Amino acid sequence: MDSQLSRVQVYLNPDNLSVVDEIAEEIRIKRSQIIRDAVQAVAIRYAKITHLIKPIKHKKNALLAMHGIGVSKTGKVGLNIDEIYLND
């Protein structure tokens, strides 16, 4: 048994519990192991789904870089007016 396990309480409907118990008896493992395996499988699936729906962050916008709009001493997207007229 893994020493990193935490005790939690879950509620299952009778039909699901019956299926879990039948599987546990058939393959001779504990009910809790089946539940842990099921939670892990679903958690992995959800993690993959959430990775797919996260917005893609682009490091640089090529159009802004070509035009020079993204360059600023202040780190802001737009150019500071003083930068345009005082540094030429």
GROMACS elastic network, one bead per residue, 0.5 to 0.9 nm:
[ bonds ]
;  ai    aj funct       b0    kb
    1     4     6  0.88168   500
    1     5     6  0.83321   500
    2     5     6  0.60200   500
    3     6     6  0.86355   500
   12    15     6  0.81092   500
   12    16     6  0.62640   500
   12    17     6  0.59977   500
   13    16     6  0.55538   500
   13    17     6  0.62774   500
   13    18     6  0.86830   500
   14    17     6  0.50530   500
   14    18     6  0.60005   500
   14    19     6  0.86627   500
   15    18     6  0.51176   500
   15    19     6  0.63873   500
   15    20     6  0.87600   500
   16    19     6  0.51435   500
   16    20     6  0.62180   500
   16    21     6  0.85915   500
   17    20     6  0.50473   500
   17    21     6  0.60689   500
   17    22     6  0.85628   500
   17    31     6  0.88746   500
   18    21     6  0.51073   500
   18    22     6  0.61488   500
   18    23     6  0.86375   500
   19    22     6  0.51162   500
   19    23     6  0.62045   500
   19    24     6  0.85409   500
   20    23     6  0.51932   500
   20    24     6  0.60684   500
   20    25     6  0.86255   500
   20    31     6  0.63892   500
   20    34     6  0.69844   500
   20    35     6  0.78448   500
   21    25     6  0.61344   500
   21    26     6  0.85171   500
   21    30     6  0.84834   500
   21    31     6  0.62115   500
   22    25     6  0.52074   500
   22    26     6  0.60688   500
   22    27     6  0.86764   500
   23    26     6  0.50384   500
   23    27     6  0.61072   500
   23    28     6  0.79212   500
   23    29     6  0.82474   500
   23    31     6  0.82743   500
   23    34     6  0.82356   500
   24    27     6  0.55514   500
   24    28     6  0.53720   500
   24    29     6  0.50303   500
   24    30     6  0.57137   500
   24    31     6  0.55909   500
   24    33     6  0.86069   500
   24    34     6  0.71680   500
   25    29     6  0.68948   500
   25    30     6  0.80565   500
   25    31     6  0.85983   500
   26    29     6  0.82172   500
   29    32     6  0.84741   500
   29    33     6  0.68435   500
   29    34     6  0.75792   500
   30    33     6  0.53307   500
   30    34     6  0.67741   500
   30    35     6  0.89685   500
   31    34     6  0.52714   500
   31    35     6  0.63993   500
   31    36     6  0.87412   500
   32    35     6  0.50733   500
   32    36     6  0.61224   500
   32    37     6  0.85717   500
   33    36     6  0.50165   500
   33    37     6  0.60734   500
   33    38     6  0.85124   500
   34    37     6  0.50873   500
   34    38     6  0.61082   500
   34    39     6  0.86035   500
   35    38     6  0.50555   500
   35    39     6  0.61200   500
   35    40     6  0.85435   500
   36    39     6  0.51522   500
   36    40     6  0.61107   500
   36    41     6  0.86168   500
   37    40     6  0.51332   500
   37    41     6  0.61671   500
   37    42     6  0.86688   500
   38    41     6  0.51702   500
   38    42     6  0.62250   500
   38    43     6  0.84896   500
   39    42     6  0.52368   500
   39    43     6  0.59352   500
   39    44     6  0.85579   500
   40    43     6  0.50276   500
   40    44     6  0.61584   500
   40    45     6  0.86246   500
   41    44     6  0.52888   500
   41    45     6  0.63478   500
   41    46     6  0.87607   500
   42    46     6  0.60958   500
   42    47     6  0.84754   500
   43    46     6  0.50975   500
   43    47     6  0.60326   500
   43    48     6  0.86363   500
   44    47     6  0.50386   500
   44    48     6  0.63156   500
   44    49     6  0.87240   500
   45    48     6  0.51964   500
   45    49     6  0.63255   500
   45    50     6  0.87661   500
   46    50     6  0.61028   500
   46    51     6  0.84937   500
   47    50     6  0.52064   500
   47    51     6  0.61820   500
   47    52     6  0.87421   500
   48    51     6  0.51111   500
   48    52     6  0.64017   500
   48    53     6  0.89922   500
   49    52     6  0.51507   500
   49    53     6  0.65272   500
   49    54     6  0.89986   500
   50    53     6  0.52486   500
   50    54     6  0.63747   500
   51    54     6  0.55720   500
   51    55     6  0.89020   500
   52    55     6  0.82738   500
   53    56     6  0.87746   500
   54    57     6  0.89809   500
   57    60     6  0.89711   500
   58    61     6  0.68299   500
   60    63     6  0.88212   500
   60    64     6  0.80049   500
   60    65     6  0.73429   500
   60    70     6  0.88225   500
   61    64     6  0.54191   500
   61    65     6  0.62337   500
   61    66     6  0.87854   500
   61    70     6  0.82927   500
   62    65     6  0.50537   500
   62    66     6  0.61809   500
   62    67     6  0.86681   500
   63    66     6  0.52354   500
   63    67     6  0.63010   500
   63    68     6  0.84976   500
   63    69     6  0.87822   500
   64    67     6  0.51884   500
   64    68     6  0.58288   500
   64    69     6  0.53111   500
   64    70     6  0.54814   500
   64    71     6  0.84950   500
   64    77     6  0.88349   500
   65    68     6  0.50539   500
   65    69     6  0.66820   500
   65    70     6  0.60204   500
   65    71     6  0.75334   500
   66    69     6  0.81028   500
   67    70     6  0.79726   500
   68    71     6  0.55955   500
   68    72     6  0.87289   500
   68    79     6  0.86950   500
   69    72     6  0.77774   500
   69    77     6  0.64193   500
   69    78     6  0.58430   500
   69    79     6  0.63632   500
   70    75     6  0.82037   500
   70    76     6  0.72629   500
   70    78     6  0.63631   500
   70    79     6  0.75082   500
   71    74     6  0.87468   500
   71    75     6  0.72314   500
   71    76     6  0.76979   500
   71    77     6  0.68308   500
   71    78     6  0.76260   500
   71    79     6  0.68816   500
   72    75     6  0.52066   500
   72    76     6  0.59835   500
   72    77     6  0.68777   500
   72    78     6  0.69941   500
   72    79     6  0.54504   500
   72    80     6  0.69898   500
   72    83     6  0.79271   500
   73    76     6  0.77238   500
   73    79     6  0.82752   500
   73    80     6  0.81562   500
   73    83     6  0.80246   500
   74    77     6  0.87482   500
   74    79     6  0.84157   500
   74    80     6  0.78374   500
   75    78     6  0.86606   500
   76    79     6  0.72204   500
   76    80     6  0.84866   500
   79    82     6  0.84809   500
   79    83     6  0.69354   500
   79    84     6  0.72977   500
   80    83     6  0.53174   500
   80    84     6  0.68037   500
   81    84     6  0.52683   500
   81    85     6  0.65423   500
   81    86     6  0.84354   500
   82    85     6  0.53924   500
   82    86     6  0.54892   500
   82    87     6  0.76447   500
   83    86     6  0.56472   500
   83    87     6  0.55817   500
   83    88     6  0.81463   500
   84    87     6  0.62072   500
   84    88     6  0.68275   500
   85    88     6  0.60910   500
